[in-house]
Amino acid sequence: MSRTQFTTAAATAARLATAVAAGIIATSIPAIANQDCAKDVAAAFEKQRTGVGYQVVTRQPGPQGEIVNTFLFVAPDKMHNTVVVPGQPAPLETIAIGRWAWANQGGGFQELYPQFAQSVTSDVAATLGQPAKVGQSFTCAGKVTRDGAEFVAYMTTASLADPSKPAGPDNPMLARTVLVDAVTGLPAFNLVGEPASAGSSSTAPLMASTYSYPANPKIEAPDAVPASRR
């Protein structure tokens, strides 16, 4: 993998970290009209940010199959990202710790040059070091049950994927739903897709993120070729 490819892939992966909050298909849960609960959603993500660490797995359909993007964050400044893309010979891994970052696509980890590492580590610092912001209005949608567990649901109003274009098969209405664990108060699911009618299993989400919270998350610096020796 060339230095340029390392730089582009690692920087892209890190920027996805700040946008990893995507959503689930908006099922027709009875909403509380005209109540903006964005502060509750922000509070859940802030609780996540200020914990010891968390993992998020984001799945998104691609032209050749499902793209799986896994992030592990460990406070105060560590990230391990693995991106699996169909058709690629190996996953792309990126590790960031403090001011340093490394990347690997099957040939072993290589340390990124400082100017390239900065584009990765600055995004990690923003994700773990700045208060959570949701940037959208959410409707309180009450409690729902998923996979046998109880969650508090929050939904955005559906809107066109590209508001500048007319609605159609290639430009559907999309909504975002965040499910917060009713016991822990932590985000559990964050998915985006076409709104579905009650009881419908219509289309799969365009992006689905699932959060988990390891008890003792760890990220260590890899054995790597230093940038100064390349």
N, C-alpha and C positions, 0 to 999 in steps of 0.2 A: 504494500500500500504506500503510495507516495506521500510526501510531506503535505502537499496541497489537499489530497484526499483525507488525510488524518485531520487536518485543520477544519475542513468543511464538515465532515461527518461529526466530529466531536462537538463543534460549536452548534450544529443543528440539534444534536441530541440534548445538549444542555438547555437550549432555548425551549425545547419541548417540555422541559421540566416546569417552566413557569406557566405553561399553558396546558398542563396535564389534566386540569379540571375540565372534563368534557361533559358527559351526562348520560342518562338512560332514556329510552323511549318514554314519552310522557303518557302514562296510562291515565284513564279518566278517573282520577281520585277526586272526590268532592273538595273543591277549593274554598278557602275563606275569602270572600270577595273583597277587593280593594285593600288588602292587607299586605304590605311589603315586608317580607321577613328576611331581607338581605343581611341584616345585622346578625340574625341567628345562624345563617350559613357561614358568614365571616367568622363568627365565634367558634363554630365547629372546626374550621380550617386553622384558626389561630391556636386552638387546643392541640391540634395535630402538629403544627409547626413547633410548638414549645415543648413537645414531648422528647423522649430520648431518640426517637427515630421512627420511620415508617416506610413501607413499601407500597408502590402503586404499579399495577400492571394494566397497561392500556392496549386494547385490541382494536384494530381498524382494518376494514377491508381494503385491499389494494388490487391493482390490475392482475397480479399473478397469484393472489391469495392473501391470507390474513397477515398483517404486520403486527408483531408483538413487541411492545416497548416496555421494559421493566426498569424501574428506578428504585434504588434503595437509598434513602437519605438518613444520615446519622449526625445528630447535633454535635458540635456546632457548625461544622464546615465540610462534611464528607458526603460524597455521592458515588454510587456505582450504577452505571446505566448499561443495559444490554439490549440491543435492537436486533431482532430476528426478521429478516426480509426474505420471502420466498425467492428462490433462484440465486441467492447469494451463497458463496461457498462456505462462509462462516459468519457467525454473528459479529456485530461491531460492538466492542466494549469500550467504555470510557470510565475512568476513575479520576475523581478530583478530591484532593485533600489540601486544605488551606490554599496556598498560592500555586500549588503544583497540580498537573494533570497528565494523564497517560492514556494512550489509545491502543487498541489491539483488534485486528481483524484476521485472526488465525495464525499470524506469524510471530506472535509474542508481543508483549507490551513495549511501547516506545514512549519515552518522555516527550511531551510536547514542548516546543520552544516557548519561552515566556510570553511573547506577544500572542501566541495562539492559545496557550493555557489560560490567559487572562479572560478570553471570551467565554471559556467554560466556567472558570471559578467565579467570575462576577455574577453569572446567572445562579449558581449554587448559593452564593452569598445573599442574593436577593430573595431566593426561595426560603432559605432558612433564617435569614437575619432581619427581614422586614415584616411588619405586621401583615396578616393575610387580608387581601382585598378581593371581593368577588366581581365587582364591576358590572353587575346586572341587578335588576329587580327580580325578586322571587316572591311567589305566592305561597303562603302557608297552606299545605295540603293535607295536614292531619297524619295519623298513623296508618302504616300499611304493613303487611306481612310478606316477606320474601324469603324463600328457602327456609321457612319455619322460624324465622327470627323477626322481631318487630323493629320497625324503623320509623323515623319521622321524615316525611317527604316535603320537599320544596321544589317548586316548578317555575320556570320562566314562561312568558307568553310565547306561543309559536309564531315564528316569522320565516320569511323566505330565506333560503340559504344564501342567495345573492339578491338583495333587495332591488338592485338596478335592472334586473331581468324579470320577465313575466313568469308566473308559476307554470310548472310543467314537470314531466318525468325527470328531467335533468336539473330541476331547480325546485325541490320539494319544500314544504313547510317543515321547519325543525323546531324542536323545543328541548330544553335542558332540564333534567331532574337530578337533584342531589338527595340521596338517602343517608340520613344520619342515624347511627346506632342509638336506639332509644335508651339503652342502659349506660353506655360509655360517653355518649355525646360526641363521638368522633365520626368523621365521614366514612362511609362504607362503600357506597357506589356513587359514581358521577358519570352519567351517560348522556349521549345526545342522539336524537333520531327523530323520525316522523311521529307526530302524535298518533296514538292508537285509540280506537273506541273501546268501550268497556268490554272486557272479556276477549278482546282481539289479540292475536299473536302475530299480527301483520308482518311488517318488515323488521329486520334486525337493526340494531342501532348502528349509526355510522361510526361511532366511537364509544367504547365502553371501558371505563376505568374502575378497577376494584382495589380497595385499600386494605392493607393488613398491618399489624403492629407487632413485630417480633419483640420478644421479651428482652433480648440482649443483642441488639444489632451491632455488627462489627464490619468495618471496612479497613483494609490494610494496604499500604503502598505495595505495588507489585515489583517483582524483580524486572528491571527494564533497562533498555539501552538508553543511557543519558543523551539528551539533546546535544551536549557539548562534544560527544564522541561520534557524531554523524556528520 
